[in-house]
């Protein structure tokens, strides 16, 4: 009997001590209910939304897919094996396409989580400004995410009934699936967010001071509205926004231009996403160690871009975009192996010298120069070709060593062509080339991409210049994973 | 101290007592049905006088006429004989009916065991040169697949029983050493010579009782122990070995031929040389000799075992030092083991403890298998330009970033040898204790307790004076131009296991023909992990010493790069289980058994936390039936079992997926250096166990008094609720997928193992010859994938319904176009194309998992000589040979070493060939099958020739027994695979460190 008591006691002791084996929370777990509790939390949380505001993948993909870069000396198969984006291999399985789609929706999700949390929080006295500012920033970023997706993944930006992307203004559950909205619905959604954000910003008692240009205020909202309006050919709105912005921001000067790219000047910048040590290094897309000939360039300037720049030695973009250590072979067309004898090192993103890590630069999202082009396009659309020429000249005056001649356009097509060509130089490696060719090539009478034959032979590409009539030059496919995961509720784009 | 003195006193007393009586010398031979027994114990009953038999079964002992001699041997029934006036007593022992099977929580008489299991013993593991005991077992157990991806001494192997049962989850068996569950990936700090038996439990009847850890089979290892009433026996074994790399068949270029290739194609050095200069070119190194070497192994093992009436012990010490074939790879290991057992006077209380401590130093070069050309020695060995000469190494030439191109990598790697290192020091302690108390004659209470403790310290450094450090110091315009980096990482892993059980056993009826047994258990498992690491850049060369911090530059205000980065982690997990088993046997002829188990895992929540696993089994010992009287079968048993097991390690790693059921936020550096928090993980509360249901039918047979013996098993294993990535829509916001239980797969197969004694020796002068073989065939099929189209695309492999797991999914290569030298492929309609797309991929019917695998060989003995060999084979494995892909890549002309296969590349004069033109533009078609190669192999895994030292010689030097031997591992390999080693567990290989060939000589002495 004594024994049995002893055993019973032992078993009991074991059972009591056993819950610690089955109910374990790992050290450092930060559970959902503890996350957003007050306005301070929202203010901390908004930096998490900001940190995924990013266009580096768009910049990277655009440069490699279009005619901005060529295969570099130290290229180890990037762009030509596996995804082979540089060889115009663009499919629903292309990694970059999937990455941008998924990452942008994650970014939108962060904004939505913050907005949903804000809805459940009532600001206390004195917190209203902070509360409203955070909401305005989140709304603006949600609009930016949707605009970025709509730009690349919708079939026809100029047709409101065309298939667009999925609008998301809530926090979905695991396994949630929604069909695509139309471009028109996307536009309404984006404009709604922007309008709300703008009125919140304008209603703040103390407006957002933004000397570093790295925070969102009403100017970001207007710039985004202007860009979206331009892409969807709503020229009056686009021009209104351009006028508003250009009243406050001027095109960066020739003197400041190199410093702008080394992040030592904010001249001409409306908004840039700041990148510091520990963040992604945008310059690493093209260069491995640094932006010099010995820094193992993976991609180099496309010969066509270089030749255009090189025609005007006084153009500050020639010296800013091309590193001085570049090895320029005048006979590159006949060289035995031009990949190793003609080395055009990209220096537009040389790295911020104040950082420890190399090749990190802020991502310039909106610059004043872009809105000169916006205005120019609006002018052409109104058949005011001189007005358009004035805008182009305003940019060139700040790039060439001396005032540029006023361009003369015989017809709209010439004007469109000049806008497209100048955008290619001014907005080089800023993520515009793909959408610009898609939007403007037919208006400008341009076939499509303009690669150098030597570049193409280095890459092993037979079909050198991709025509804009090809689907892959007009819009991107929806990632296969999205189509599969939703069981075709999210439909694939035509032609993919 | 007191016990020791007592011991000595007892010994003295015994000697005195012995002198006091009239003694006579008794000699004799101990035999069994097969011949002499080596190592049988002969004890004078009630005294400590004892001896063991030699190789011929002979013994000599002093005894008085009134004494009784006790003859015993493991696995045999003990016999006694009164001395009387006899001076010669021969004794024949017979195999104990109670040959036992260790089934993890209990042991069962072989005849009464319902489970599918295979056991191998110490002899099949000992005296092999491999430092990892798991690698020694390769090819010896049907259905147990062991493949090793590295030549690192003591390196980890993939161990898989009956095919992969999971996609993301753990697929390796549960390992128990003396009842203590241990880490299945780490045996480098354990001494292979301590192992006594190695039992593989395969079917649900055996593994269901391990519940959520038994899904992939269970391997039960027992270590050696002292026997009660046996004299002190001291064993020494020592060996020396030499390991070398296995050559590859890529037909790589010589220096001159390579220069000619360069000259022809206008690349590299060759393009600048004339024919005469090339013909007289004499420089060039065999870089494989620079980065690979003959690795020397030395191993010493000393053990002591003895036992008295109530206690017995086994103690062992070992030291092993093994150089890997790759430079800077090495294992140094010291182990100590102490196994004790004892019992109370009435035998009702029994206990045993097992404790082993191992300390190993592992020099393990990093970056193996990677394309980090300045860090991977394996890359340098076989991919360096053959005309580069190591004698031209000049550290000063490695200055400035321009000196660091791929072509210079052999010199950079060579430079690393002087300045860099990577070492893991590991302390491992495995301890277990078991206590048993007979409450009544029918009830026994048992308590098991076990711990597995592993502590590692990693040191990885690159000295400030290395070429890479020097160039990094100049890269970003530092004010302090110094680099060099050092990382140290500490981990501590403690796993605790506690098991209490109440056991009942009773026989009744006429002649006790009915017997029942039943047990109930409570088990508690808890594990704790802790890690800490730092990494620092900037080491002052004046004070730099690896592993020391004197040289750290630290934050100097100018350069943040000198600020160390640190990391820290802590995890825990737990399991709680209740389970029971019951068995009924009738006359050792019919038996049934059942188990049931309820498990809770800390990985799951709410309703999914608890899982129930069970099994039923039945057995028929046909040989016991009357109608079998006079048949050739002395053993014929039929087994059938059905049951389920679970896998809670759904993400593979022991500490993986610990909080996947919860939505978590993470804090960290946000935008513009502000602290923030973001969603880190979207919880999936519906996660649950993967469940594996196994049906097994087996036959065990022994013919002609077990001269032919073996087992045959067929099985079907269905895994349901497979855990893998479920595709998600982007709008969910957490990426492309999230883990969920969304698939099913099936493994089914057949296993056969058999041994046959062709010649049975009557004494050691005769020939003895035994042949043995085992083969297992496994078929793996995905039966459900919950994605659109039932296909999860992973590039060149896919997971699809009706296909094997990770079956290759490629565009077939169709040769070379004679017209233009471009590569040709087949499109999805079977037409030839030069420009295929991903839509042209198709299933190949092949994968990286073996179809059939096994081993065979024979053991031969004659006149003190013995010879054994063991072959192993695997069929049905294909793998991407990316080494070869690199060797025939024309882009690498002038950059890295190549295969002379390029000499037959397409040209206008050589149009019919298998190698495309050097200027072909479509060589890089993604996911093409050109380099997917068959890797089936047959390998002479182990061969040994030895000699048992003659008794008269041994007696002169007062040894009981001794043997010397030479042995070799991987002596010969037959395979179409062109790389160094076909025996890898992965689907693609490039720049890897292959397993070696090892020769060794050794000696075993016992006294």
Interface residues (C-beta under 8 A of the other chain):
Chain A: X3 X7 X10 X11 X14 X15 X17 X18 X20 X21 X22 X23 X24 X25 X26 X27 X28 X29 X30 X31 X32 X34 X35 X44 X45 X46 X47 X48 X49 X50 X51 X52 X53 X74 X76 X77 X80 X81 X82 X83 X84 X89 X91 X93 X98 X101 X102 X104 X105 X106 X108 X109 X110 X112 X113 X166 X168 X171 X172 X173 X174 X175 X176 X177 X178 X214 X273 X274 X276 X277 X278 X289 X290 X292 X293 X294 X295 X296 X336 X337 X353 X356 X357 X358 X460 X461 X462 X479 X480 X481 X482 X483 X484 X485 X486 X487 X488 X490
Chain B: X266 X267 X371 X400 X401 X402 X405 X439 X445 X475 X476 X477 X498 X500 X502 X522 X524 X525 X526 X559 X560 X561 X570 X571 X572 X573 X574 X575 X576 X600 X601 X602 X609 X658 X659 X662 X663 X664 X665 X666 X667 X669 X670 X671 X672 X673 X674 X675 X676 X677 X678 X679 X680 X682 X684 X726 X727 X728 X729 X730 X731 X732 X733 X734 X735 X736 X737 X738 X787 X788 X789 X793 X837 X838 X921 X922 X924 X926
